[in-house]
Amino acid sequence: MYRLLLLFLLAPLLTNAQYTKNIDSLFTVKDYLLDISNTVRSKQNNEKKIAKLGELIRSATSKKAVFDRNLTKIIKEDEDTDRLKSMFNLAMQSMVLYRSDLLNNFDNQTEASYLYEKLSILIFKIYFYCDSAQHQQLKNLKNEASFSRPK
C-alpha cells in the first residue's frame, strides 16, 4: 500500500521534471538571444563583433533545434508556434546580414536596430509562454494533489 501511494505521489513530480526540462532548454535559447542582442549593442570594435557574431552564427543551428523541439512541447497552439519559429528564423537571418554589413564596413544601423527590436520581442514571448506553462503546470499539480488526497 505504501509503495502504491508513493508511486501516485511521485508521478506528478516526474512529469513536472520533464516539463521543467523544456522550460530550462528554452531559457538557454533565451540566453543565446540575449548574447546576440548584447553583441549588437556593444561598443566593441567591429573585429570583435564580427568574431563574436561568427561564433553565434555557428551555434545557431543547434539553438534552433533546441528551440523548435522544446517550443512545441510548451505551446499547444500551432499558429503561435509557427509565428515564434518564424521570428527566430528572421532574427538569425538578420544577424547574418548584420555581420555581413560589418565585414564590408557598411555602417547600417537599420539592421542592428531591427535585430535588437525583434530579439527583445522574441525574448519577451519566451518568458511569457514559459511563465504561463509553469502556471498551468502548478494548477495541474494542485488538481492532482487534491484528487489523490484521502478524505
N, C-alpha and C positions, 0 to 999 in steps of 0.2 A: 504494500500500500504506500509506504514511504517513497519507494523508487518511482512509482507511478505519479505521485504528487510532485516529486522533484522534476520529472520529465515534463509535466504540464507547466511548471513554473519556468523551466529553462527554455522551452520552445520559443516564447516571445523574445527572450534575450538573444537567442541565436539569430532570429530574423532581424532583430534590432541591429546586431553586429554587422550583418550583411548589408543592410540599408545604410548604415553609418559608413561603411567602406566606400559606397558610391558617392556619398557626400564628400568624404575626405578626398577622393580622387578628383572630384570637380573643384575642390579648393586648391589642389595642386595646379590645375589648369588656370584657376583664377590667379594664383601666384605667378604663373608664367605670363599671363596677360599684363599683370602689374609690372613685371620686369620689362616687357616691351614698352609699356607706357612710360616708365621711368627712364628708359634709354632714349626714347624720342624726346622727352622733355629735358634731358640732362644738358648741361653746359659744356660737356666734354668736347674735345676737338673731333673733327669728322673721322679721323683714322680710328679712334677708339670706338666711336659709334658704329662705324662700318664693321669692325671686328665683332663687337657685341651683337649687332643685328645678324651677322653671319652665323654666329653660334645659335641664336634664337631661331633662325630660319631652318637650320639643320635639325633642330629638335621639334619643329612644327608638326611633322608627320606623326610622331609618336604622341604628341599632345592632342592632336586632332582625333586619333584613335581612342584615346582615353576619354576625351570629351564626348564623342559620339556614343561610345559604349555605355558610359555612366549616365548620360543625359536621358537616354531612352528608358532607363530604369527609374529615374526620378520623376520625369514629366510624362504624364499619360496621354496628353493631347498631341497628336501627330503634327498639327499645324504649328503649335508653339515650338516643338522640337525642330521642325524644318526651318522655322524662322531663326532660331538660335544657331543652328548649324550654318545657315547662310551668312549670318552675321560673323561667325567665326572665320568662315572661308574668305569673306571680303576683307576682314581685318588682316588675315595672313597675306592676301594679295597686296593690300595697301602697304604692309610692312616691306614686302619685296620691292615695290615701286619706290618707296621712300629710300631704301638702301641703294637702289639703282640711281636715284637722284643724287645721293651723297657721293657715290662713286664717280659720277660725271660732273661733279662740282656744280650742280644745278641747285640753286637756292630756292626751293619751292616749299614754302611753309604751308601751302594748302594741303598737301598730302599729310604733313605732320599734324596739322590741326584736325583733319578728318580722322586720322588714325587715333589720335588722343580721344576725340569725342566718341567714336564708335567703341573703343575699348572700354571707356567709362560706362557706357550703356550696357555692354555685354557683361562686365563685372557686376554691375548692379543686378542684372537679371539672374546671374548665377547665385548671388546672395539671396535674392527673392525666392527663387524656386527651391533652393536648399532649405531655407528657413520654413517655407510652407510645407515641405516634405517632412521636416523634423516635427513640426506641429501636428501634422496628420499622423505621424508615427506615434507621438505621445498620446494622442487621442485613441488610437488603436490599442496601445498598450493598456491604457486605463480601462477601456471597454473589456479587453481580455482579462484583466485583473478582476474586474467586477463580476464577470461570469464564472471565474474559477474560484472565487471566494466562497467558502462554505457558509451556509446560512443557519 
